[in-house]
Amino acid sequence: MAKAISLDLNSTDSIKSALRTIAYDMMNYYNGNTTGNIPGNLPGPYYWWEAGAMFGAMIDYWYYTGDSTYNDVTTQAMLWQTGPNNDYMTPNQTKTEGNDDQAFWGLAAMSAAELNFPDPPSNQPQWLALAQATTWDWMAGVGLLDNNYYVYDGSDLTINCSNVNHLQWTYNAGALLLGAANMYNYTNGSTQWEERVNGMVQGLDVFFPKDNIMQEVACENNGMCDVDQHSFKAYLSRWMAATTKMAPFTYDAIMAKLAPSAEAAALQCSGGDNGRMCGLKWQSGSAWDGSSGVGQEMAALEVIQSNLIAQARGPVTNNTGGTSKGDYAAGTSGYNPIVITPATVGDKVGASFVTALLNRLPASYYRGGTSRAIIFHKEDLPNNREAWSPIFCGAIGSPDPNGRQLDGMGGGISSLSKVCIVGPSTHAEADVDYTFAAIGVKDLDVDYSSNCGNMTSAIGPFAVDSGLVEGRDGMATVRIHNTNTGKIIHSTFAVVEGEAASSGTFAIDGVAGTAAKIELAFINPAGSKTGKLLPTGNVTDTFDGVTATCIDVGNPCVFIQAEDVDIKGTVLPDELDAHPTLHKTLESIRRKAAVAMGICKDEASTPGSIPKVAMVSGSTSHKILSGETIQGDTIDLVVRALSVGQPHRAVPITVALAIAAAANITGSTVQASVSSERVDPDGITFGHSSGKIMVGSKFDDRGSLTHATVFRTARRLMDGFVYWK
């Protein structure tokens, strides 16, 4: 007959009586204190780590009940297993021990000492706080901790943790919960850690799916829990209770879960020959689930004794009455703690601390259109944007006096020297925010003033691939808020098996092969930086004696006719670079135009990346970089664009948007070069050094550009960590 263990949570005596019974039954599995066996080891099938966890539970048992029956056997086990260097690296476990195994013994030892350590060096508390914060931020960065405060099981270093195992186990969540609670206590109740503790408590709901009774959701219902997993609920129970001491404001919410779980666990202790062996499935009531073992007993013990937490004293330290002595350098020779100060790591402890120690951050590398860029999650970067520039320049490989960026991931030209920063959007019309940075090739310069239309094509796929936006198979549209311009772009592309498609039959000039088509619709792109389609108020202006049209669509641009600077409009990049005076002429025009457009106060303060400057000329047949010939009757005009002092081998998409608008403005330098009959009535088709492109455009009755559409391709090249000096 099922007897179950009698438990009345309103009676301390009843709780302690139940605990005595369960502790006795659990310790009956242990034989390490008998002749011929090793103190501290459990017999098979239990691994060494679970023995450490069990003795941690027995230390808790004494803490809650005052019953010292098992103190001697616990002390013997704990001391025997310390190993020759007092670091729980014991020779009898060399074939099986891992850091996580060692941790359970270490946590048990710390519980025994009640966190009672000698006065550490002055930097030690700060070091510990920084390490805790780093762990949190790193886990969030790689996706092991998400916005719902769900904690996932792990990943794989061989793939730089780029894919996450989304199984959720109770003990993982419990570890993060108590870690956050300790940080809340250490920081004297900081709002950041209070928010994180609250979030973790709410995230625990996944393990309490019905009637606030704890469940190992990953394996309990399907009967797939292994020997290790039978014990996991013990650790969540243990650490939930401890959290109420470190962060007392959590008490009501936590006990609302621990109390009904304890009652259910006692009912499930109803099996075996003695009629009280504890099972795993607490939601089954007194109908024993047929399982038994150390893990099941430990889980029941911990959840029941956790209900005594209110009357248990808080843990002590060397400053609050503790007497134990420890050695934080145990097992090391000449150990010297790393000294890290807030001045070293900046204002965001976590990511900046990783930066200070390792000079690495999680990142992705994408081709977008005819450009390439490193893409960062915004949450992985320091809050202080002043700390971004050395990260970006170091990762790209700037400055490089040789112009090759060989010691980084740049390509030595402006279209390959780029960084994108993407994060969840707070804009009502967008799914993600997208910040663009252009990196100087030869100088230590990061410019956030411009925008990259080509890399915009990679932002939607990145948002899906990285989990910022849910990707459902079929066609997906990601609404992108470009923070550089304040504009909205709709990116539409195919999703296959939850990731952005890369293979396809669409080709763009300047990129070898074919790929999946991406449609970019730029919504109301005019006035990206200046707020005006024509920032100077004029259709044309004159700079250095050259007629120019200054227009702001996608990016501020300056268009001149190639013949006005005595250049053949079909000139190729290498010829343009070799010209003895052209760069100086174009840069002077660009700087004067920047002042006239209101972008800067004087020519000396002109940003490197805006305005863009381009030369236009009439349609004509000409050779391009591949050696092929573009026929004049297949294009409406020819364009040669420069950015950051370098000629583009294709064309910036933002320049293409501006051309589409300028081609429809009567009297502009662009319209004057456009052939009378359009190749495609839906837009403007123009040739560039690598081929041609058509920009679809829509105008309202007043001639204003309402949106422009281009088609590009993009591809994820790698995920992992990027390093810099």
N, C-alpha and C positions, 0 to 999 in steps of 0.2 A: 504493500500500500504506500502511496505517496504521502510522506509526512511533512516535508518541507521544514525549513528553519523558522521558528517563531520569531517575529520581529515587530516591535512597537517603537516607532521613531520618536514617540513622545516620552519614552522611558530610557534614560541613560543605562540603567541596569539591563534592560532588554537588549539594547544595542551591544553592550559589552558581552553579554552572554552569547549572543549570536556570533560575535567575532571570535570568542574563545573556541567555539565549536569549529568554525571554518579554519582558523589558524591551526588547530590541531590536525584537522583532516589534510590541510595543505602540507604541513611539515612531515606527515607520514610518507610523503613521496621522497623525502630527502634521506640519504644514507651516507652522506659524506663524513659524518661524525662517528661512523662505525669502523671497526678494525679492518684494515686492508683497503679502505676507500680514501679518496682525496677530499679533504675539507673544502667546502665551497662548491663542489661539483654535484650536479643532479645526474641521475642515471638517464640513459637513453629513453626516449628520443629527444631529450631536452638539451639544447645547446648551452654553452657556458654563459652567454649573455643573460639568458632567462634566470639562471641561478642568481646573478647579480641583481636582477630586477626583483626576484623573490625576497632576497634579504633586504632590499630597499623597502619592500612591503612590510617586512617584520620590524624594521626600524620604525616605520609609520605606526605599526600596531602598538609598539611600546609607547610611542609619542601620544597616541590617542587614548590608550586604556590604562597606562601605567603598569601593565602586566609585564614583569621582567622574566617570565618563564623561559623565553627563547633568546635572552640577551647573550648568554655565554656561547651558545652554538652559533649565533649570528656573528659575534665578535671573532670567534675562531675562524669562521669562514672568510670574513672580511680581511683579516690579517694574513691568513695563509695565501690568499690569492693576490696580494699586492705585488708579488714578484720581487726579484733581487734589487730593483731600482726604485721600489715603492711607487710605481706608476701604473699598476695593473696591466703590465705587459708580461704576463706570467709564462714561464717556459712550457708549462703543461698544455698551453693552448696555442702554440706557435702556428699550427696548421689551419686553425679556424678563426683566429681572432681578427676582428676589424675594428676601426675606430668607433663605430657605433656600439659594438660589443663592449669595448673598453668604457664607453660613456656610461652605460648602465651601472657598472661597478663604481665608476667615479661619482655618479649622482648619489648612489647609496652611501658612499663614504662622506660626501658633503652633507647629506641628511643627518648622518650620525654625528657630524661635527656641528650641526645646526648652523652652517655657514660661518663657523668660528675660525677665522684665519688670522695670522699675525699681521701687524701693520705693513702694508705693501709699500713699495716705492711710491713717491708722490704722483707719478704718472699712471699708476696701475688702475685706479678706478676709471680714469678717463679712457685708458686703453680698452677696458672691458666694455664701457658704454659705446665706444666707437665700433668695437667688434660686433656687439649686438645689433647696432643700427645698420652696420654693413651687411650682416646676414639677412636682415629684413629686406633691405633695398635690393640686394643681389637676387634674392628669391623672387621678389616681385618683378625684377627686371627680366629674368629668364622665363617667367610664367609659372613658377612653382607656387606662387601665391597670387590669387586674382582679385579683381575688384569686389567680389562677393565675400572675400576673406576665406575662400576655400583653399585648403592646403593640399597640393598634389604630391604624389609619392616620390617622384624622382625623374631623372633623365640619364643621359649617357655622355661622359666626358669625351668619348671618341667622336661625337658630333657636336662638341662644344655646347651641350645642353640646349640645342636648337629645337628639339622636340621633347615634349613633356609627357610623362606617364600620368594620365588624368584620374587614376584610381585615388580614392580618398580613404585614409585610415585614421582611426580615432587618435592614435598616439602622436601622429604628425601634427594634427591640429592642437593637441594638448601641449606639445612642446613649444609651438609658436605662441600660444595663449599665455603660458607662464613666463616665457621670455619677454613678451610685451608688458606683462604685469610687473615684472622686475624692473623694466625700463621706466615704467610709470612711477614706481616707487623711487628709483634712483634719481630721476629728474624732478623729484618733488612735485609730482602731479602735473607734468606738462600736458597741454591740450593735445599735442600730436599723439602722445602715447595713450592718453585717455581715449582718443578717437579710435586708435588701433585696437586697444583692449575691447572696447565696446563692439567694434566690428568683428573681432574674433569670437566673442561670445555669441553674437548673432549668427555667425557662420557655422557654429556648432549645431544649428537646427537640423542640418542634413543628417546628423547622427541620432536625432531624436524624432523620427518620422511620425510616431503615434504615441499619444498620452505621455509625452516627455520621458519615454523609456529608451535608454541607450541601445543602439544597435550597430553592429559592425557591418555597415551597408554594403561594403565591397564583396563580402563573402558569406554573410550569415544566412540570407534567404536562399541562396543557391546551394548551401551545404558544402562550399568549397574552402572554408577556413582551415588553414593548416595548423600545426602545433604551435608555431610562433604566434599566429594571429588570434589564437584562443585567449591570449593574455592581454591584447592591446587595450581593451576597455579598462583594464586596471590602471594604466598610465594616464589615460584621459581623466578618469575619476580622481586620481591622485593630484594631478596638476590643476584641475578645476578647483579643487578644494584649496590648494595652496594659493591660487590666484586671489581668493577672497581675503587672504592676509596681506598680500602685496597691493591689491587694489580693492579696498573694502566696498566701494560703490557697486561692485559686481555681485555682492552676496545674494541678494534676492533672486536675481536672474539665474544664477548658478544653482542655488539650492532648489529652485523650482524644477530643475532637471535631475539633480542628484537624489532628492528624496523619493520621487516615484520610481526611479531606477533602482534604488536600494531595496524598496519593497518588492519590486518585481524580481530582483536577483535572489532575495531570500526565498521567495516562492519557488524559484527554479531549482533551488537546492533540495531536491526531492527524490534523487535517484540512487542507484547503487544498492549494494547489499545492506548498507546501514540506513537507507531511506533518506539520506540527506546530502548525497554528493551533488555538487553544483553543476548545472549545465550552462550552455552559452546563450541560448535563445530566451532572454528574459521576457520577451513579449508573449511567450507561450504559457505564462502563469505557472501553476503547479504541475503542469503536464511535462515531466522531465523530457528533454530532447535526446537523451541517450548518450550524450557526450560527458566526459569527465577528465580531469587532469589538473596539473599545477596551474595552468593558465586560467581555467574556469574558476578554481578556488581563489586564486589571487584577484581576479576581477571582482568577484563577489565580496571578498574581504575589503578591497580598497573602496568600492562604492558605498558599502555600508559604514565603514569607519569614517568616511568623509563627512558623514552627517554629525560627527562630533566636533567639527572644525571650529564652531563658534565658541566652545568652551576650552579649546586648546590654546595654549599660549603661542605667541608668534615666535618665529625663529630668532635666535640671538646671534650677534656678531661679537668681535673682540671689543667693540665699543659699547655694547649693551648687555654685558654680563657674561659673555661666553668665556670658557676657560681652555678649550681645546687649542692645540698648537698644530699648525700645518706647514707645509713647504710648497709654495706655488711653483718652485723650480724643480720639483721631484723628477728624478730620472734624466736630468739634463746636466751637461757639463759646461760650466761657465755661462749659464743662461743669462742673457741680457735683454730685458723687455724692450721692444721698440718704443721709442718716445714719439708719440703723435699728439700734436696740439691743434686746437681749432684754427690757429693761424696757418698751420700746415695744410689743412684739408678744406678750408673754405666754409661756407655757411651751411652746406648740406652735408651732414656727417656721413651718410651712407655712401652715395656714389662718389663723392669727392674723396672719401677715405680710400675707396678702391683705387681711384685715380692716383692718389698720392703713393700708395704702396705698389701697385702693379702696372700703372699706366696702360690700362686696358678697359674696354667697355664692350658690352654686347652690341653688335651692329650687323647690318646686311649690306650687300653690294648688288646694285641693280643697274642694268642698262635701261634707259628710258629714251625712246626715239633714237637720236644720233648722239646722245650724251651718256655719261656714266656718273654715278655718285655713290658715296657711302650714305646709308640711311640709318639714323638713330631713332629709338623711341625717346620722346622728350623726357619721360620719367626716369630714364637712365642717366640723364645729364644733371650737373649741378644746378640748383635753383639760381645761382648767381651767373648771369649770362656772360659776365666778364671772364669767367673761367672757361668758356666754350672755345675761344679763339685758339689758345695753345693746343687744346685737344684736336681741333679740326686741322690746324696747320700741321701738327705732328703726324696725324694719321694720313694726311694727303701727301706729305713729304715736302712742305714748304717752310722756309724759302730754299730754293735750289739755284745757285748762280749759273748752273749749266742748263737750267730750264727743262730738266727731264723729270723731276720729282721721282727719281729712281729709288729713294729711300722711303717711299710711301706708296699710297694707292692711287695717286693722281697719274695723269697721262701726259703732263707737260704742256697741255693746251687748255684753253678756258673751258671747252665743252667737256673735258675729262677731269677738271679740277673743281669738284662740286661736293656739297654736303646737303642732305635733306633731313629735317627733323619733323617727326610725325607723332601726333598724340590724339587722344579723344577730343572732340570739339565741344565747346560750350556755345557755339553759334547755332541759332535756331534752325538755320537752313542747311547745316552741314553735319556729316558723320565724323570727319576727322579734320584736325588743323594741320597745316603743312607750312613749315618755314624753310626757306631756301637760303643757302649761304654759298657765295662764290669765293674761292680761295685764290689768292695771288700766287703765281707760279714762282716768280723770282724774289718776291718780297713777303714779309710776314704780315699779310693783310687778309682779313675776312670781311666780306661785304654782304650785308643782309638787305641792301636797298633794292635789289633787283628780283627777278623771278625767272625760272627756267621752265618754259613750256614743254620742252622735251622730257625733262625729268618728271613733270607733272603726270606724264603717262604711266610712270611707275608707281605713283602714290596709291592709286586704287588697288592694284595687285598687291602691293606691300601691306595695305590695310587688311586685306583678306588673308594673305599668307601668314601674317603675324598674329591674327586673331583679334585685331582691333575692331573689325567688322565681320559679322557672320557670313560665311560664304556658302550659299546653297547652289547646287549644280544647276547650270543654265546660264542665262545672261544676268549679270549683276550690275547695278549702278551704285557707285560710291560718290557721295556729294562731298566735295573737297573745299575747305575754306583756306585760301592762300593768305596767310597772315602777313606776308610782305606787301600784298596789294589790297587786302580786304575783299577780294573778289571770290565768287563761287564758281567752281568748275564741276561739271557732271562727267564722271568717267564711267563708261559702259564697256564691259568686256565679258568674256566667257569664263565660267568657273567649272572645273572638272575635279570631282572627288574632294571638294572643299578647298581647292587651291586655284589661284588664277592660272588659266591655260597659258602655256608658252608656245606650243606647237600650233601651226596654222598655215594658211596658204597666202597670207597677205604680205606684200613686200613694200618696203619704203626705201627710197634712194639714200645711199650712204651707209646702209646696213646690209651685210651679206646675208643671203638666204631669205627664208620666209618665216613668219611667226603668226601668232593669233592677233587679230585686229582689235585695236582699242580706239573707241570713239571719245574724243574730248570736246565737250560743249562748254565754251567759256561764256558765262552769263553776264550780260552788260559789261563787257570788258573795258570800255572806255574809262579814262580817268583813274588808272591804276595807282598812280603815285601823286599826281597833281590835282586830281578831281575834275579835270577838264579834258575833253577830246583834243582841243587845240589850246595848249597851255599858254602860249604867248598872245592868244586872241587873234592871231593872224593865220591865214592859210599859208603864206610864205614869209620868211624873214631873210635877211642878208647878213652873213657872217664872213668876214675876211673877203668880201666881194663875191661870195658864192651864195646862190639862192638855195634856201633850204625849207623843207616843211617839217615843223616840229609837231609831233602827234603823240598822244599818250593812250595806247591801247595794248593791254598785256604788259607792256613796259614802255616807258618814255623812249621815243625813237626820233632820230634826225635823218631825214632822207634828202640826199642831194643827187643830182644827175652826174654820172661818171664823166661825161664830156666836159663838165664845168671845172673839173680838176685835171683835165688833160689825161684821162685814163680810159683805156678801152674797157667797156663794161663787162666783157667776158674774161677779164684777167683772172688767173687762178691764184690760189693762196701763196704758193712759193714765189711767184712773180711779184705779187703784191708786197710780200715781206721784203723782197730784194730791192724794191724801189727806194731810191735815196732820199726822197723828200715827202712821199705821200703820207706816211704815218704822222709826221709832224703836222702836216696840213690838216688832216682829218681830226687829229686830237685837238688842235686849236679851235676848229669849228665846233667840235663836240662840247668843249668846255664853255665856249661863249653861248652855245645853245642852252646848256644846263642852267646858266645864270638867267637867261631870258625866260626859261620855262619855270623858274622859281624853285628848282631842285636844290640849289645852293646859293650862298650869298656872293661868292666870288669864284673865279676860275680855279684858284688854288685849292679850294675845298670840294671840287667836283668828285663825286664817287667814281670808283674805277669801273663799275659795271653798268651804270646808267648815266645819261641816256645812251642807248645803243646808237651806232652810226652805220648807215648803209648807203651804198651807191646803186642807183637804178639806171637802166638803159633799155632801149626798145628791144623787142623780140628779134632774135636772129639765130641762125644755126651756128653752133659752136661746140668745141670739144670740152669734156669735163674731166675730172680727175681719173676716172677709169679708162680714159682714152676713147670712150664712146662719144658719139655726136648727138646732141639734142637738136632736133629740127625746129626751126623758128616758128613753123605753123602749129606747133604743139604747145606753145607757151604764150602768155600775154605780155610778159616782160622778163628782164634778167635782173637779178639782185645779187650783190656781194656785200655781206655784212661783216662787221668787226665787233668784237667784245673784249674788253680788258686789253685793248691794244693788239689783239690777235685776230687774223682773218678766220672766219668760220669755214670749215670744209663742207658744211651743209648750210642750214639756216636755223637760227633760233626760232622756236614756235611763236614766241612773243613778237618777234619781228614780223613773222608771217601774218599774225593777227593785225598788226599795225598797217601792213601793206594792204590787207583786204579793206581796211577802213579808208586809208588814204587814196586808194584807187577810185573811190566813189566820191571824193571831194573835188569839186570843180576848181581847177586852178592849181592843184597841188603838184609838186614835182613828180609824184608817182603817177597821177592821172595823165600827166603830159607824156609819159613814156609808155602807157598802156596802149596796145593795139586796139583799133576801133571795134573789131569783132572778137568777143570773148570766146576762148576755147570751150569753157563750160559756163553756161549762163547762171549757174547757182553759186559761182564764186570766182576767185582769181587764181590763175595758174601761172606760176613763175619758175624760172630756172635758177638753180644755184650750182655751186661747184661740184656737187655730187649727183645732180639729177634735177628733178622738178617736184613740185608739191602743189596741191590745190587746197585752198582754204575756202570752205563753205561759209557763207555769211548771210545774215538776215538783217534788213534795215526796216525801220518804221516809216511812216508817211513823211516824217520830217528829215529823213536821211540819216538818222542815228542808228548805230550798230547795236542791235539788241542781243545778238549772240553770234559767235563764230564757232565753226566746227572744223576740227582736223582729225585725221586718222593716223595713228602711230602704232608701234609695237613696243613691247617691253619684256624683260626677262630677268628673273632672279638668278644671279650668278653665284652667290654664296651667302650663308649665314654663319655667324660665329662671334669671335671677339676681334676687335681691331686694337693694335698696340701702337704706341708712339713713344718717342724718347722724352 
